[in-house]
């Protein structure tokens, strides 16, 4: 019974944390209407989706509401940068 309670609590908390705030990828046109607040970088991703997820997570941690990926490089593993906006 305790396990079920903990599982339900974990699911509820994770749903709230993901739904509460998430930085979104934005287009260059959308970026013109926002304020640039910095740049984030990530490395070590195995796929482009993984790289984008890392950049989105870092943008969110920095308090950004949007991000625009500006570079992606591959040398066995992917790395890239993104400009973040509020």
N, C-alpha and C positions, 0 to 999 in steps of 0.2 A: 504494500500500500504506500509506503514511504517513497519507493522508487517512482511510482506513478505521479505522486504529488511533485517530486523534484523534476520529473520530465515535463509535466504541464507548466511548472513555473519557468523552467528554462526556455521552453518554446514561447511562452508569453513574453518573457524579457527580450529574447532575440528578435521577435517580431516587432516589438516596440522600438528597439534600438535601430533596426533597419528602416522602419517607417518614419521615424522621427526626423531624420535629416540625412540627406544623401546628395553629394555633389553630382551634378549631371554634366555629361559631355555637351558642349555647345558649339555652334557653328561660328565662323568668323563674323558673320553679320550680327549674330546675337551678342558676340563679345564687344562690338562697338558701343553697345548700350550699357555695358557693365564696367566696373572699376577693376583694373588689374591690381592684384594684391601680392603677387609673388610668382615663384616658379618652383615646381617640385620635380624630382627625378627618381627613377627606379631602375633597378638592374637585377639580372638573374632570372628573368621570366623565360619560360620555355615556349610560350605561345603569345601571339598578339593579344588574345583575350586576357591572358594572364598579366601581360604588361599593362593593359588598360585598367584592369582591376587594381593593380598595385598603385597606379597613378591616381585613380579615383579615390582609393583609400587614403592616400597621402593628402590629396586635395581636401577631402572631408575633415581629416585630422587638423588641417591648417585653418579650418573654419570657412572654406570657400563654398560657394553655392554652385559654381560652374568651373569647368576646366576645358582647355583646348590643347590637344596633343600637338607639339611642335616638332618632335623628332623621335625616330625609332631606329635603332641600329642593331645589327646582329653580328656577333663574333662568337659563335657557338651558343650563347645565351643572349636574350634580348635586353636592351636597355633603352631608355627614352626619357624625354622631358615633356612637361606640360606647363603652360601658363595658367594660373588660377585667378578666378574672378569672384567678386561679390556684387 
